[in-house]
């Protein structure tokens, strides 16, 4: 199957932005660098731009992938490995239900749902899932609405007492902590928005034009093609570099 070079570019750029964000996170929360800007709305928007882009793109690319079951299991398994390693070696920064766990679960879920989803109008599907995603954006904090912007209605407290199943779904317990947390709700609807955007472009015959677009550059393209292994390795590499710099007094 032909690769869409421009999609690899976008994935690579997003991953590089993620690596930089995680490096700053490590500096602030692990190495104690006092950078007040990282607590501002601008930093939050940076973080959101990364996860929105990555999840939307992943949903878009789902239909392009071969061996969907194998790929979903690999990504989900990679997420479980990260959870195990952080729980054992970095419990203060443990990652439970992180982005890889979510992406793997979403990919597997779409295998089951595809026969129903492909019957829907992709334009209505993209718009509808986008709206639902925004309405559920605050669900992890106990309400419907856009987190930090709009609070429409509070949800029943008993919904947030289901243990780890609830944490996976998005009904987050008050005692739950994860340094990287992407519950099934609301993020599955952003993933589905990407899925329907692919269907919309296919319906309008625009995928051929996308396939003809050349890469913006070899570096980001390569990062995009090797995104899973780079994601798995980047945090220990970044931490190791910062640890070495801290030991020689450069932080």
N, C-alpha and C positions, 0 to 999 in steps of 0.2 A: 504494500500500500504506500502511495506517495506521501511523503512528509510535507507538512505545511510549514515552510521555513519561518514564516513570519510569526506563527504561533510559538515556535521554539524560542524565537527572539523575545517575545513578550514574557514567556515563562522564565527565561534567563534573567531578564531585567528585574522582574518581580522577585526572583530568588536572591539576587544580589542585594536588593533593597531590604529583604528580610534578614539576610546575614548581617548587614550593617546595623539594622535595628536591634538584633539580638546582641551584637557587640556592645552597643550603647546600654542595653538593658543589663548586661553583665557588669559593665563599668559602674552603673548606678546602684544596682541591687546586691551585687556580690563584692565588688571592690570598693564600694563606699564613696565613689566620686560624687560630689555635690553639684549636680547639674540640674538646676531648677526647671529649665526649659522642658525637660523630659516629663514633667508632671503637667504640662499645659495641654490645652485642647489641640494645639498644632501637632504635638507628638502623638496624641490619640488619633488624629486624622491620618497621620503617617502610618500608624499601626493598622488602622482600618483599611486604608488604601491597599495595603499588602494583602491582607486576608480576603478582602472582597475580590481583588483581581485574581488571586490564585484559585479561589473556589469557583468563581464564575468561569474562568478559563478551563478548569478541570471538568466542570459540567458540560461545557461546549465540546471538549475533546473526547468525552466518553464514547460518543458514537463513532469516532474515528479509530478507536483502539480495537485490536484483535485480542483474542483470548481474554475476554472481559473477566471471567471468573478467576483465572490465574492472576491477572493483574490486580484485581480487587483483593484477593487473599494475600498477595505479596505486600501491598501497601498497608493493609490492616495489620499484618504480622509485623511489619517494620514499626508501626506505631506501638504495638504491644512490647516490642523489644526496647524502644525508647522509654516506655513507662516502667518496665522492669529495671533497667539500668539506673534511671533517675531515682526510683524508690529505694534502691539498694545503696547507691553511692552518693546521691545528692538529695536526700529526703526533704531538705528545706526548699529545694527548687524542683520537686517532683512534678512530672507531667502525666496527668491522667486524662484520658479522652482528648488528646491533642489533635492537631490538624491531620496527621497521617492516619490516625485511628478513624477520624471522621471521614476522610476521603475514601479510605478502604470500605467503610460501612456504606457510604453513599453509592459507591460503584457497585457493590454487591446488591444493594436494595434496588437499584435501577434494572438489574437483570430480571428481577421478579416483576417490576412495575412496567417494563417497557411495552408489553403487549397492550396495556391500557393507555399509556402515555402517548404512543404513536397515533392513537385514534383522535387525539385532541388537536384542535387548531393551534399551530405553533405560535401564532401571534397572540392569541388569547392566553395560551399557556405561559408565555414569557411575561406578559403584562400581569396576569393573575398571580403567578408565583412571586414576581417582584413586589407586588403590593402586600401579599401575605408575609413575605420576608420582613418588610418594614414594620408591619403590624406586630410581628412576633419578636422584633429585635430586642425588646426589653424583657423577654420571657425568663431569661436566666436570673434576672433581678426581681422577679415576682409580679410583673405587670405586662400589659399589652401596650405597645407604643415603641417609638424610636428611642433607644437608650441615650440618656443624657440630654434629650431634646424634647420629646413629647411623651407624656404619661397619660394613657387613655383610661385604663381601668386596672385595678389590682386584682390579682388572681388568688384563689383560696389558699391559705397557708398549708392546709393538709396535702395539697398537691406536691409540696416541697418536702415531704417526709417519707419518700419512697426508697431511700438509700441509694446505692450505686446505679440501680436501674433508672431512677429518676434523674440522677446526675448525668447519665448517658443521654437520656432523652432531652434534657434541658431544664428540668424542674430541680434546680440546684439547691442542695441543702446549705444552710448558713455556715456549717462547719467545713464544707468542702473547699479544698484548695488545689489548684493546679496552675503551674507557671505558664501553661499553654492549654487553653480550654476551648474546644469547639464541639458543643453538644449537637445532637441531631436536629433539634429545633433551637434556633430558627434557621440554621445554616443549610439544611437540606433544600429549602426553598430558593436560596441563592444558587445552589448547585443545579436545581431544576430550571431556573431561569436561563442558565448557560446552556443546558440541554435543549431547551426550546428555541433559543437563539440560533443554535446550529440547525434545527429543523426549519426555522424561518429562512435562513440563508440558503439552505438546500432547496426549499420551495421556490425561492425567487431566482435561483440559478446563479448565485453569487459565490459559491464555493470554488468554481473554476477560476474566477478572477483572484480569489485569495490564494489558490494553489500556484498561480503564476507569479506572485510577488516574491521578490528575492529577499534574502536575509539582509538585515541592517548591518551585521558585522559578525565575524567568526567567533569572537569571544562569547558574547551573549547567546549566540546560537548553540554553541557547545555546552554552555552551562544549562541551557534549557533542555537539551537532549539527555543530559546526565543528572537531571534535577533530583531524582530520588536518592542516589548515592551521595550526591553533594549535600543534600539536606541531612542525611544520616550522619555525615562526618563533620559538618561545619561547626556545630556547637562545641564538641571537644577540642577541635583545632583552634577556634577563636578563644576558648577559655584557656587553653595552653599558652597561647601567645600572650594574652593579657596577664596570666600568672607569671610568666617569665619577665614581662616588663615591670610588673609590680615588685618582683624580687630584686631587680637591679635599680629600683627607685625611680622609674620613669613614669609612674602613675601617681 
